Amino acid sequence: MQTVKIRTSQNIDIDYEVAGLGDRILARIVDTGVFMGLFYALYIIVIFFFLSEFQHLDGKSVPTIIIVLGVVYSLVSIFYDLIAEVFFNGQTIGKYALKIRVVNINGARPTLGQFLLRWVFRLVDFILTAGIGAVISVAVSEKKQRIGDIVAGTTVVKTTPKTNLNELFFNYQDEDYEPMFSGVSELKDSDMTLVYEVITNFKATGNSSLVYNMAMQVKNHLGIEIPVGMNEYDFLQAVVKDYSHVVSRQGV
C-alpha cells in the first residue's frame, strides 16, 4: 500500500493511503454524471422558458441561444476541474464523494501553479491519448500518478480516517479507575484519533520522532508534565486510556 505523509495542523506527519486507479475512475464517473445531470436540467429549463416566450423571438434568436448554451457548456466543462480543485482544497464533487483529494507529493496543499500544470496536462492524459495515458501512468507509477501529477509533483490520496473511533474509545468497567491526567477532557475526538494514528504508525514503522512530537503537542496543550520514568509512547497510551475512560463515564 503506497502512502504519502501529510503534515497536520499539529505539525505531525501522518501517512495517508494513495488513491488507486479505481477510486479515480469512480470519481470521474460521479463528476461526469453530476455535471451532465445539472447541465441537462438547466438546458430543459431554458428550452421551456424560450418555448413559452417563443412568440417574442425572431427566427435568428433560437440558433443564437443554442450556440451560447454550447459555449457556456464547453467553458464550464473545460475549467471545471481546475476551478473546483483550486477553491475546494483539491476536490471536485466526484473526489469529495469518493473521499479523495489532490495533494502535493510531500503532503502539502498544492500551489496554484501545480493545480494549473496538472490541469494543462489533461490534454495529454485524456485527449491526445484518449485516457489511456492516464490509466497506464496511474497503474504503473509508484505514487499512482497520472502524467499531469508526475509533471506537477502531485498525487491523489484517500481522506477517510484509517482509525475507527469505535476501535479507539473502549469502555472501562472498572469504576475505581482513576485517570492519570484529568485534563484529557479538554481534548476532542479528532485529537485522539490523531494520537491513535501516531501510535499505529509507530507500531508499523518504529518512527520514534513521530511519537515524541505528538507527546510534546499533547503535553503542551494540556499544560502538564510527563511523569518521571514514563516514556513518550507510554504517555500517549495513558492519554488514550484516560480519555476512553472519561468518554465512557460521560455516557453512563
Secondary structure in CASP SS format (residue, H / E / C, confidence):
PFRMAT SS
TARGET T0000
AUTHOR 0000-0000-0000
METHOD secondary structure of the structure
MODEL  1
M C 1.00
Q C 1.00
T E 1.00
V E 1.00
K E 1.00
I E 1.00
R E 1.00
T C 1.00
S C 1.00
Q C 1.00
N C 1.00
I C 1.00
D E 1.00
I E 1.00
D E 1.00
Y E 1.00
E E 1.00
V E 1.00
A C 1.00
G C 1.00
L H 1.00
G H 1.00
D H 1.00
R H 1.00
I H 1.00
L H 1.00
A H 1.00
R H 1.00
I H 1.00
V H 1.00
D H 1.00
T H 1.00
G H 1.00
V H 1.00
F H 1.00
M H 1.00
G H 1.00
L H 1.00
F H 1.00
Y H 1.00
A H 1.00
L H 1.00
Y H 1.00
I H 1.00
I H 1.00
V H 1.00
I H 1.00
F H 1.00
F H 1.00
F H 1.00
L H 1.00
S H 1.00
E C 1.00
F H 1.00
Q H 1.00
H H 1.00
L C 1.00
D C 1.00
G C 1.00
K C 1.00
S H 1.00
V H 1.00
P H 1.00
T H 1.00
I H 1.00
I H 1.00
I H 1.00
V H 1.00
L H 1.00
G H 1.00
V H 1.00
V H 1.00
Y H 1.00
S H 1.00
L H 1.00
V H 1.00
S H 1.00
I H 1.00
F H 1.00
Y H 1.00
D H 1.00
L H 1.00
I H 1.00
A H 1.00
E H 1.00
V H 1.00
F H 1.00
F C 1.00
N C 1.00
G C 1.00
Q C 1.00
T C 1.00
I H 1.00
G H 1.00
K H 1.00
Y H 1.00
A H 1.00
L H 1.00
K C 1.00
I E 1.00
R E 1.00
V E 1.00
V E 1.00
N E 1.00
I C 1.00
N C 1.00
G C 1.00
A C 1.00
R C 1.00
P C 1.00
T C 1.00
L H 1.00
G H 1.00
Q H 1.00
F H 1.00
L H 1.00
L H 1.00
R H 1.00
W H 1.00
V H 1.00
F C 1.00
R H 1.00
L H 1.00
V H 1.00
D H 1.00
F H 1.00
I H 1.00
L H 1.00
T C 1.00
A C 1.00
G C 1.00
I H 1.00
G H 1.00
A H 1.00
V H 1.00
I H 1.00
S H 1.00
V H 1.00
A H 1.00
V H 1.00
S C 1.00
E C 1.00
K C 1.00
K C 1.00
Q C 1.00
R C 1.00
I H 1.00
G H 1.00
D H 1.00
I H 1.00
V H 1.00
A H 1.00
G C 1.00
T E 1.00
T E 1.00
V E 1.00
V E 1.00
K E 1.00
T C 1.00
T C 1.00
P C 1.00
K C 1.00
T C 1.00
N C 1.00
L H 1.00
N H 1.00
E H 1.00
L H 1.00
F C 1.00
F C 1.00
N C 1.00
Y C 1.00
Q C 1.00
D C 1.00
E C 1.00
D C 1.00
Y C 1.00
E C 1.00
P C 1.00
M C 1.00
F C 1.00
S H 1.00
G H 1.00
V H 1.00
S H 1.00
E H 1.00
L C 1.00
K C 1.00
D H 1.00
S H 1.00
D H 1.00
M H 1.00
T H 1.00
L H 1.00
V H 1.00
Y H 1.00
E H 1.00
V H 1.00
I H 1.00
T H 1.00
N H 1.00
F H 1.00
K H 1.00
A H 1.00
T H 1.00
G C 1.00
N C 1.00
S H 1.00
S H 1.00
L H 1.00
V H 1.00
Y H 1.00
N H 1.00
M H 1.00
A H 1.00
M H 1.00
Q H 1.00
V H 1.00
K H 1.00
N H 1.00
H H 1.00
L H 1.00
G C 1.00
I C 1.00
E C 1.00
I C 1.00
P C 1.00
V C 1.00
G C 1.00
M C 1.00
N C 1.00
E H 1.00
Y H 1.00
D H 1.00
F H 1.00
L H 1.00
Q H 1.00
A H 1.00
V H 1.00
V H 1.00
K H 1.00
D H 1.00
Y H 1.00
S H 1.00
H H 1.00
V H 1.00
V H 1.00
S H 1.00
R H 1.00
Q H 1.00
G C 1.00
V C 1.00
END
